[in-house]
Amino acid sequence: MKILSHKSAIAILTALLLAGCGRDSVKVYHVETNDIATTPPPATPAAMPGGMSGNIPMPDNSNLPKLKYALPAGWKEKELTQLRVASFDVSENGKTADVSVIPLGGSSGGDTANVNRWRGQVGQTPLDEAALAKAAEAVEIAGQAGALYDVAGTAPGSGDEQRILGAILHGEDTVWYFKMMGDADLVEKQKANFIAFLKSVDFGKLPAPSTMDMSKLPASHPAIPGMNAAGGEAAAKPTWTVPAGWQEGELAQFLVARYVIQTAENAVAVVNVSMLDGDGGGLLPNVNRWRGQLGLPPITEAELAALPTFDANGAKAVVADFTGTDPKSQKSARLVGVVVPRNGQTWFYKLMGDANVVGAQ
């Protein structure tokens, strides 16, 4: 693990966060569903229901362009629900299983919460983060490194033996959840097909997953801070001084700002600035997600505590500086990230790309 040691390496990110982290920005709320465990919204508006499912429509991913993949024999496509971008039925000799693919922005509640939710669906007790890390199997998803969890148990109520194969892939700004759940024997038999399906996935240029349409709130619902009357993003945006050579990039879901840095030799690094409510899924899961983007193993709580920090206008900013490998190019890549909690939100500032470009910046 490489620890930041030069003050100049964090000067740019420090300037960005000091200028921006006190301003209003977008607030994104997710509904807890049977597929995904998500971080609940803050409880500031008194009239905001805890689950919100009766008032706000679920994010609708069903209108996204079709995901590309190789369909295993015996898998039948079925109608998409709002969260799913792919959905299949698998059956054999009266035994059935369901397969779903769901993308969500942010950390979506964190891997530990979601895997433990899957465990609960087959009557298994939750595990801590260390135990789950040991249970994860390395798996290739769309040419990237993901984690596969194989959980066997029984269906609540019927007592029938059930099994879940759940795979998680952390993309740049989206977490992808792939899940097969059904009869234990059938799911076990289909494991090779499930893994082959994961390898065959091609995201192409799929847009970011949708968020909740706040314009469809009931007329009597109190206003939600950070959202305008039309249900879009708040007009206010953090301001800062953009360094020379940083070109503004196209925003993806949950990004407040994005900048691209490219050298004459076409070496590239990208700066992303994002904000999530609450702890954003937790400091350790997010730092380990960043490490995973460089092909590095996760760190422990003790190693996390050893990361350098600095004061950002009264907030404790944590600095992560890691060097690893770009999974696509297999070239050396580096990431410098700063995480800042402020006013019930967590801000993420990340510079990532070609190791030499990141070092120079």
N, C-alpha and C positions, 0 to 999 in steps of 0.2 A: 504494500500500500504506500502510495506516494503522498506525503504531507506537504501542504503549501508552506514555503519558507521565505518567499520574497514578497515584500510589501507591494511592489509594483504589479504583481500578478493579480492582486485583488482590487487594485485602485479603480479600475473601470467599473467592475460590478458593484463596488461600494458606492460609487457616485450615483449609479443607477438606482440602487435601492434606497439610498438616503433621500433622493428626490421624489421617488414614486410611492413608497410604501405607506404614506399617510393619506393618500387620496382615495376617493371612492372608485370602485370598479365593478365588474360583473359578479353577481352572486348566482351560483348554479345549485339547484336543489335536485336530488334524486329520490325516487320513491323506492322503498324496500319491496322487493318482489320475491317470488319463489325461486327465481334464477340467480339473483345477485343480492349480496348484502351490501348496503351502501351506508355512507356516513349520514346520520340524520341532520336536518337543517337546524340552525340555531333557533332557540326558543324566544327570540326577542319579540316578534309580534304576538300579542296575547291571543289573538283569534286564530293563529295558524295551527291547524290540527297536526298532531304529531306525525301521522302517516301521510296525510294530504291526499290519499288515494280517492277520496270522495269529492275533492274539489278541483284537482289539477290533473289534466290528461297525462298519461304516461308518455315519455319520449317516444316518438314514432320513427323507428329505423326501417319500417317495412317498405318505404318508397326509395331507399337507396339502390343504386345500381347493383345488379346481381354479383355476388361474390363468385370468384372463379375457383374451381376445384375439380378433382377427378372423383366421380361418384362411385363408391364401392358397390359391388354386385349385391343386390338385395335391398339396398337403401332406396327408399321412395321419398321424393320431395313432397312436402306438404305446405299448406298455407302459412304464411308468415304472420306472427303476432307482432305487436308494436316494437318490442325490444329486439327481436331476432332479425338477423340478416340472412340466415340460412336455417332450415328446419327439416328434419327427416324422421320417418318411421322405419323401424327395422323389425321384422317379424319372422318367426320360424317355428313351425309345429305348435302354434298356439301361444308361443312366448313372444313378448314384445319389448322394445326399447325405444326411447325417444332421444334424438340428437338435436342439440341447439348450438347456435353460434351467436354470441351477443357482444357487441362493442360498446364500451362506455368510456367517457372521458375521465380525467383525473386518476386517482388511485382507487376509486370506486369502493371505498370501505377497507381496502387492504386485503392482501392475499390470505392472511390468517383468518380474518372474519369470514371470508367467502368459502374457504376450504372447510372450516368448522361448520358452516351452514350446510354444506354438502354432507358432511359427516352426520349432522343431526337428521338429515332427511332419510338416512338408513339406520337410525337408532344408535349411532356411535357418539361417544363423548368427545368434547373438544380437546384439542392438543395445544400445547404452547408453541411458540414460534420456533424454538430449537427442535422440538420433536417433528414438527411439520417440515422443517428444512431437511431432516433426515429421510422423511417419507417421500419427498419429491423425487421423481425420476426425470432425468434429462430427456428432452424430446425436441425434435426439429419441427418448427411451425413456420411455413412459408419462408424457409431458408434462414430462420432465426432461431435462437436458443429460447426454448420455453420450458415450463415445468409441468409434469403430469402427475396426477394424484389418483390412486386406485383404491377405492373405499368399498368394502363389502359389509353388508349388514342385513337388516330385515326392514320391511315396510311397516311403518306405524299403522296399527289397526289390524291389517290382515296377517302380519307375521311372516309373509312370504319372503324368501331370500331375494335380496336386491343388491345391485352393485352400481357404483358410479365411477366412470372414467371422466375426470375433469382436468382440462389443460388450460394454463394461463400464459398469455404472452403480453409483455409490456412493450408497447410501441412507443413512438416518440411522444404522442399526446393522448393515446388511447390504450386502454387495457382490453384485450380480447379474451373472451371466455368460451371454451369449447367443452361441451358436456354430453356424455351419453349416460342415460339412466334407465334401468329396467331390470328384467329377470336376470338373476346373478349368472346363470349358466350361459345365457345368450350374450350378455355383455362381455363375459370372459372370452367367449369364442370370437367375438367381434373386435377384440383389442387390437389385433394386427391390422384390421381394416381401419380402425379408428386412427391409429398411428400413421398409416399410409395416407389417410384423408388429410391429417394435419400437415404432412409434408407437401401435399399437392396444392394446398391453399395458395392463392395468388390474390393479394389485396389490390393490385393494380393502382388505380387512382381513385379509390373509394373516398368520398368526402368524409369528414368527421361525423360521428354520431350526433343525432339531434338532441337538444335539451328540451325541457318542458316549455310549452308555449304559455307564458304568463298572461297573454292577451285573452286567454280563455278562462281566467279566473271569474267567479261570479261577481256581478256588479257590486255586491255588498261587501266583498272581501277587502280587507285593509291593504293599502299599498305595501309592496315589498321593497325595502331600500335597495338601490342599485339597479332597479329596473324602471324603464320609462313607461309611459302610458300605453304605448303600442306593444309592450311586451318584449322589446328588444334590449340591447345593451344600454347601460347608462351612458349619457353623453360625456360625463367627466372621464378623463383618461389621465393617468400619471404623465408627468412631463420630465424630461431630462435632457442633458447635452449628449448628442450622439457623436461618438468619436469619428474621426476622419477614416474613410474607407469602409464604414459599416453601411450597407445598403438595406433599406427596409424590405422585409420579406412578407410573403403572403401569410396572413394569420390563419391558424387552424383553431379548432374548438378549444376553449379555455385559455388561449394565449392572449395576454394583454399586449405584448409586443414581440416582434421577431426581427432579427437582423442577420444578414448573411455577409461573411467576410471571405473574399476570394483573392488569391494571389495571382500574379501574372502566369505562374506555372499551373494554375487551376486547382491549387490546393484550397480546401474550403473548411471553414468553421462556422457554426451557427450559434447565435445568442437567442435564447427563449426566455421570456418573462411571463409567469403565470401566477394566478392567485386562486386559492381554494378556501372555503370557510372552515373554521375550526382548526384542527391540526393537520388537515389535508391528507389524512390517512396515516399519520405518524411519521416521525423523523426517520427512524430506522428503516421502515419499509421503502420510503422514498429514496434514501441514500443507497440502499441495496438494489433498488430498481435501476438507479443510475449505474451502479457497478455492473449490473447485468447487461446494460447496453454496451459495455466495453468487454464483455466476456469474462468478467472477474467474479470470483465467489463472494457470497455475502459476508459482511463483517458482523461482529457481535456487539452487544450493548456496551461492553467494556471498551472495544475499539472505537465505537461511536463517540464515547465520552472523551476519547483522546484527540478527537479532531479539533483543530484550532477554531477559536471564536473571536468575535470583536463586538464592540458596542455600536449599534446602528440607531442613533437617536433614542437611546433608552431600551432598545430591544436587543436581545442576545442573538447575534447572527452566527450561524454555524457554517464553516467553510469545508467543502470536500474537494480534494484535488487528486484525481486518479488517472493513471495511464494504463491503457490496455490495447485491445485490438478492435478495429471496425469489423463487425461480423460480415459485412458485404464485401468490402475490398480486401479484408485481411491485412490491412496496413495499420501501423501504429496510430492510435488515437488517444486523445486526452480530454478530460472533462474537468472543468472548474465550476463548482456550483455553490451558491450561497442560499441558505434557507433562513427566512426571517419571520417569526411570529409577531403579529401586531394587530391589536384591536379586534381579537376574535377571528383573525384570518391568518393564513400562512402564505407568504410570498416565496416563489422559487425563481432564482436567477441562475441560468445555466449557459455556460460557454462550452461547446463540444465540437470536436472535429479533428482535422489533421493535427497531429501532435506538435509539429513545428509552428503552425499558425496559432494554435492555442498558447503555446509558450511565448510567442512574440507579442500576443495580445494581453 
